[in-house]
Amino acid sequence: MSYFKTPGVYIKEQDAFGSSVVAVPTAVPAFIGHTQYFEQDGNSLLMKPTKVRSLAEFREIFGGGPRTTFKVGADGSLAVDEKTRYLMFSSLRIFYANGGGECYIVPIGSYTDEIDPEKMGEALQLLSKEQEPTIILIPDAVLLPKDDCYSIYKDVLQHCGAKMRSRIAIVDVWGGYDAKTKDVNMRDFREGIGSNYLAFGAVYYPWLHTTITPASEVDYRNVSNRKEFAKLLIDDIKKSMGIVSAPEAKAPAAKDAPAADKPADGKDKKSRCPKGRWWKPRRPQIGTDHRSREPNPGRQR
C-alpha cells in the first residue's frame, strides 16, 4: 500500500506480465564419491542423487571427511596409506570455500569400501534422470589405476556430450601432482582420454596444493605406525638434549667357586674339627646355655 504525503494526482504502474527471464543456477555440480555414511531419516541414500545447499547440510546428512593415515619413515618421510585416501570431501570443501551453492551428491560407498570403477559408472547412469546438474565430477577417479581412470573419463564425456548435451565434465590428469613427469603425464592423458566429445570436458593441470585441512584435524591418530613414530620422537629428543645411550655392559662370567659349606676336598666342614679329626657335635644339656656354658635360669626345672 502506498502512502502519499501531499494531495495530488499520482500514477502507479503495475506489471501486467511476469518477468520473461527466470533466474536459475547455471553451475550445479554433481559429485560422485565416498562419504562417511549415507542415511537420512532411516532411509539409505546409497546410489541416490541428493541435493545439498551447504557444507553444514552435507555434514548433517553424509558426515565428515576421512581420516587419512600415513606411515612415517626412519628419515621422517611420509607415505600415505592408499586404502584410507578419499578425495571427494576435500573437493567439496574447496567448492564451498570458493562461494559454492547447490550441488548433488551421489554416494557410492563409505570410507571402509574400496574404490570401484563399476560403481562410478552406475552412479553416472543415475544422473541421467536428473536435469539440474550441469557439471560432473568424480574426484576419486585419479586414485584408480591409470587405465581405469581414463576409461571412466571416457564414459563421463560420452554421458555429457552424447546423452545429456547440457553438462560438462571436469577431469584431472592422472599423476598430475608430479611435475617431474609432466611430459609423460600429458602424453598419457591425450592418449587415454580419446578424441570424442572433448568439447564437453575441461581439465586442470597441474594439481594444486592447498591448506584446506585445518591443523585441528591432524594428530597422532593419522600415523599408522605409531610405535615406530614414538621411537623416532624419543631418539630425536635424546639427540637434541645431548643424551647418548651407553651400550649395555656385559656382566662378568661367574667363576666356579667351591661351595661355602664344603671345603675343596668335598667334605662338610661342619663335621670336622680344626685338627682334621672327625667328631660328632654333642647335644647341649638341659638347663645349660651351650653357647656360654653358663647355667640358664630360665631353663632350670
C-alpha positions as CSV (number, residue, x, y, z in Angstrom):
1,M,0.0,0.0,0.0
2,S,1.4,3.4,-1.0
3,Y,1.3,6.5,1.3
4,F,1.2,10.0,-0.2
5,K,2.4,13.0,1.8
6,T,0.6,15.7,-0.2
7,P,-2.7,15.9,-2.1
8,G,-2.5,15.5,-5.9
9,V,-2.8,13.1,-8.8
10,Y,-0.4,10.1,-8.8
11,I,0.2,7.4,-11.4
12,K,1.1,3.9,-10.2
13,E,2.2,1.4,-12.8
14,Q,1.6,-2.3,-12.3
15,D,3.3,-5.1,-14.2
16,A,0.7,-6.8,-16.4
17,F,3.2,-9.6,-17.3
18,G,5.6,-11.6,-15.3
19,S,9.3,-11.4,-15.9
20,S,10.3,-13.3,-19.0
21,V,13.7,-14.2,-17.6
22,V,13.7,-16.5,-14.6
23,A,17.0,-16.7,-12.6
24,V,18.2,-20.2,-12.3
25,P,21.5,-21.7,-11.2
26,T,23.9,-22.1,-14.1
27,A,26.5,-24.1,-12.4
28,V,25.2,-27.1,-10.3
29,P,27.9,-29.7,-9.9
30,A,27.3,-33.3,-9.1
31,F,29.9,-35.1,-7.0
32,I,30.3,-38.9,-7.2
33,G,32.3,-40.5,-4.4
34,H,32.5,-41.9,-0.9
35,T,31.1,-40.5,2.3
36,Q,31.3,-41.3,6.0
37,Y,27.7,-42.5,6.0
38,F,24.6,-42.2,3.8
39,E,21.4,-42.4,5.8
40,Q,18.7,-39.8,6.4
41,D,15.5,-40.4,8.5
42,G,16.2,-44.1,8.5
43,N,16.4,-44.3,4.7
44,S,19.6,-45.2,2.8
45,L,20.9,-42.7,0.3
46,L,23.4,-45.1,-1.3
47,M,23.4,-44.6,-5.0
48,K,20.7,-41.9,-4.8
49,P,21.5,-38.3,-6.1
50,T,20.8,-36.0,-3.2
51,K,20.8,-32.2,-3.3
52,V,22.7,-30.2,-0.6
53,R,23.0,-26.4,-0.3
54,S,25.9,-26.0,2.1
55,L,28.8,-27.8,3.7
56,A,26.9,-27.9,7.0
57,E,24.0,-29.7,5.4
58,F,26.4,-32.2,3.8
59,R,27.9,-32.9,7.2
60,E,24.5,-33.4,8.7
61,I,23.5,-35.9,6.0
62,F,26.7,-37.6,5.0
63,G,29.2,-36.9,7.8
64,G,32.7,-35.5,7.7
65,G,35.8,-36.3,5.8
66,P,38.0,-39.5,6.0
67,R,40.9,-39.9,8.4
68,T,43.7,-40.5,6.0
69,T,46.7,-42.2,7.7
70,F,50.4,-42.1,6.9
71,K,53.5,-44.2,7.7
72,V,56.5,-42.3,9.0
73,G,59.8,-43.5,7.7
74,A,63.1,-43.6,9.5
75,D,64.2,-40.4,7.7
76,G,61.0,-38.6,8.6
77,S,59.3,-39.1,5.2
78,L,55.6,-39.7,4.9
79,A,53.9,-42.4,2.8
80,V,50.1,-42.3,2.6
81,D,48.1,-45.4,3.2
82,E,46.2,-45.6,-0.1
83,K,43.3,-47.6,1.4
84,T,42.4,-44.6,3.7
85,R,42.5,-42.0,1.0
86,Y,39.4,-40.4,-0.5
87,L,39.2,-37.1,-2.2
88,M,35.6,-36.1,-2.6
89,F,35.2,-34.4,0.7
90,S,38.2,-32.2,0.2
91,S,36.9,-31.2,-3.3
92,L,33.5,-30.3,-1.8
93,R,35.1,-28.3,0.9
94,I,37.1,-26.3,-1.6
95,F,33.9,-25.8,-3.7
96,Y,32.1,-24.2,-0.8
97,A,35.2,-22.2,0.3
98,N,35.1,-20.5,-3.1
99,G,31.4,-19.5,-2.9
100,G,29.7,-22.7,-4.0
101,G,25.9,-23.2,-3.6
102,E,23.7,-26.0,-4.5
103,C,25.2,-29.3,-5.6
104,Y,24.3,-33.0,-5.9
105,I,26.0,-35.8,-4.0
106,V,25.9,-39.4,-5.3
107,P,27.4,-41.7,-2.6
108,I,28.8,-45.0,-3.9
109,G,30.2,-46.3,-0.6
110,S,31.7,-45.5,2.8
111,Y,35.3,-44.9,3.9
112,T,35.7,-48.6,4.6
113,D,34.9,-49.6,1.0
114,E,37.3,-49.9,-1.9
115,I,37.1,-47.5,-4.8
116,D,35.2,-49.4,-7.5
117,P,35.1,-48.0,-11.1
118,E,31.9,-50.1,-11.8
119,K,30.1,-48.2,-9.0
120,M,31.2,-44.9,-10.5
121,G,29.7,-45.9,-13.8
122,E,26.4,-46.9,-12.1
123,A,26.2,-43.5,-10.4
124,L,26.8,-41.8,-13.7
125,Q,23.8,-43.6,-15.2
126,L,21.6,-42.4,-12.3
127,L,22.4,-38.8,-13.0
128,S,20.8,-39.2,-16.4
129,K,17.4,-38.8,-14.6
130,E,18.4,-35.5,-13.1
131,Q,18.1,-32.4,-15.3
132,E,19.5,-29.8,-13.0
133,P,23.2,-30.8,-12.7
134,T,25.5,-29.0,-15.2
135,I,28.9,-30.3,-14.1
136,I,30.0,-33.9,-13.4
137,L,33.0,-34.5,-11.1
138,I,34.5,-37.8,-9.9
139,P,37.5,-36.8,-7.7
140,D,38.4,-40.3,-6.6
141,A,38.9,-41.5,-10.2
142,V,42.6,-40.5,-10.0
143,L,43.1,-43.0,-7.2
144,L,42.3,-45.8,-9.6
145,P,44.9,-47.4,-11.9
146,K,45.7,-45.2,-14.9
147,D,43.8,-47.2,-17.5
148,D,40.7,-47.4,-15.2
149,C,40.8,-43.7,-14.6
150,Y,40.8,-42.7,-18.2
151,S,38.1,-45.3,-19.0
152,I,35.8,-43.6,-16.5
153,Y,36.6,-40.2,-18.0
154,K,35.6,-41.5,-21.4
155,D,32.3,-42.6,-20.0
156,V,31.7,-39.2,-18.4
157,L,32.5,-37.4,-21.6
158,Q,30.1,-39.6,-23.5
159,H,27.4,-39.0,-20.9
160,C,27.8,-35.3,-21.2
161,G,28.3,-34.9,-24.9
162,A,26.2,-37.7,-26.4
163,K,23.5,-38.4,-23.9
164,M,22.7,-35.2,-22.0
165,R,24.3,-32.4,-24.0
166,S,23.6,-30.0,-21.2
167,R,26.5,-30.5,-18.9
168,I,30.3,-30.8,-18.9
169,A,32.9,-32.9,-17.2
170,I,35.8,-31.7,-15.1
171,V,38.6,-34.2,-15.0
172,D,42.2,-34.4,-13.8
173,V,45.5,-35.6,-15.2
174,W,46.4,-38.9,-13.6
175,G,49.6,-38.4,-11.7
176,G,49.4,-34.6,-12.1
177,Y,51.0,-34.0,-8.7
178,D,54.4,-35.0,-10.0
179,A,55.9,-32.1,-12.0
180,K,58.9,-34.2,-13.0
181,T,56.9,-36.4,-15.3
182,K,54.9,-33.6,-16.9
183,D,55.5,-34.5,-20.5
184,V,54.8,-38.2,-19.9
185,N,51.6,-37.4,-17.9
186,M,50.2,-35.1,-20.7
187,R,51.0,-37.6,-23.4
188,D,49.3,-40.4,-21.5
189,F,46.3,-38.2,-20.8
190,R,45.8,-37.3,-24.5
191,E,46.1,-40.9,-25.5
192,G,43.9,-42.2,-22.7
193,I,41.1,-39.7,-22.9
194,G,40.4,-40.3,-26.6
195,S,39.1,-37.8,-29.1
196,N,35.3,-38.0,-28.7
197,Y,33.2,-35.2,-27.1
198,L,36.2,-33.2,-25.9
199,A,34.1,-30.0,-26.2
200,F,32.1,-31.2,-23.2
201,G,35.1,-31.5,-20.9
202,A,37.7,-29.4,-19.1
203,V,40.9,-30.5,-17.5
204,Y,43.1,-28.6,-14.9
205,Y,46.8,-29.2,-14.7
206,P,48.9,-29.4,-12.6
207,W,47.3,-30.3,-9.3
208,L,47.0,-27.6,-6.7
209,H,48.5,-27.8,-3.2
210,T,46.1,-26.3,-0.6
211,T,45.9,-25.8,3.1
212,I,42.1,-26.5,3.2
213,T,42.6,-29.1,6.0
214,P,42.9,-27.4,9.4
215,A,45.5,-28.4,11.9
216,S,42.8,-29.5,14.4
217,E,42.0,-32.5,12.1
218,V,45.6,-33.8,12.1
219,D,47.1,-35.6,15.2
220,Y,48.9,-38.8,16.1
221,R,45.9,-40.8,15.0
222,N,46.8,-40.0,11.4
223,V,50.0,-42.1,11.9
224,S,49.5,-45.8,11.3
225,N,52.9,-47.0,12.6
226,R,52.7,-45.2,16.0
227,K,55.2,-47.4,17.8
228,E,58.0,-46.7,15.2
229,F,56.9,-43.0,15.2
230,A,57.2,-42.8,19.0
231,K,60.7,-44.3,18.9
232,L,61.8,-41.8,16.4
233,L,60.5,-39.0,18.6
234,I,62.2,-40.3,21.7
235,D,65.5,-40.7,19.8
236,D,65.2,-37.2,18.4
237,I,64.5,-35.7,21.9
238,K,67.5,-37.5,23.3
239,K,69.7,-36.3,20.5
240,S,68.6,-32.7,20.9
241,M,69.3,-32.9,24.7
242,G,72.7,-34.5,24.1
243,I,71.8,-37.7,25.8
244,V,73.7,-40.7,24.4
245,S,72.5,-44.1,25.4
246,A,75.5,-46.1,26.8
247,P,76.0,-49.6,25.4
248,E,74.8,-52.3,27.8
249,A,77.7,-53.6,29.9
250,K,78.1,-57.3,29.8
251,A,78.1,-59.0,33.2
252,P,81.4,-60.8,34.1
253,A,81.2,-64.5,33.8
254,A,80.8,-66.2,37.2
255,K,83.8,-68.2,38.3
256,D,83.5,-71.7,39.6
257,A,84.0,-71.3,43.4
258,P,83.7,-74.0,46.0
259,A,80.6,-74.2,48.0
260,A,80.6,-72.1,51.2
261,D,79.7,-75.1,53.3
262,K,82.2,-77.5,51.8
263,P,85.9,-77.4,51.5
264,A,87.9,-78.1,48.4
265,D,88.0,-81.8,49.1
266,G,84.2,-82.0,49.2
267,K,83.9,-82.8,53.0
268,D,81.4,-81.0,55.2
269,K,83.5,-78.5,57.3
270,K,80.8,-78.5,60.0
271,S,81.6,-82.1,60.8
272,R,85.5,-81.7,61.0
273,C,87.4,-80.4,63.9
274,P,90.3,-77.9,63.3
275,K,92.9,-80.7,63.6
276,G,91.3,-82.7,60.9
277,R,89.8,-85.3,63.1
278,W,86.1,-86.3,62.8
279,W,83.8,-85.6,65.7
280,K,80.1,-85.6,66.4
281,P,78.6,-82.5,67.9
282,R,77.4,-83.0,71.4
283,R,73.8,-82.3,72.3
284,P,73.5,-79.5,74.8
285,Q,72.3,-80.5,78.2
286,I,69.0,-79.2,79.6
287,G,69.3,-76.1,81.7
288,T,72.6,-75.1,80.2
289,D,73.3,-72.5,77.5
290,H,75.6,-74.3,75.2
291,R,76.9,-71.0,73.8
292,S,78.2,-69.5,77.0
293,R,78.4,-72.7,79.1
294,E,76.7,-70.8,81.9
295,P,73.6,-72.1,83.7
296,N,70.3,-70.8,82.2
297,P,68.0,-69.9,85.0
298,G,65.0,-69.9,82.7
299,R,65.5,-73.5,81.7
300,Q,66.1,-74.9,85.1
301,R,63.5,-77.3,86.4
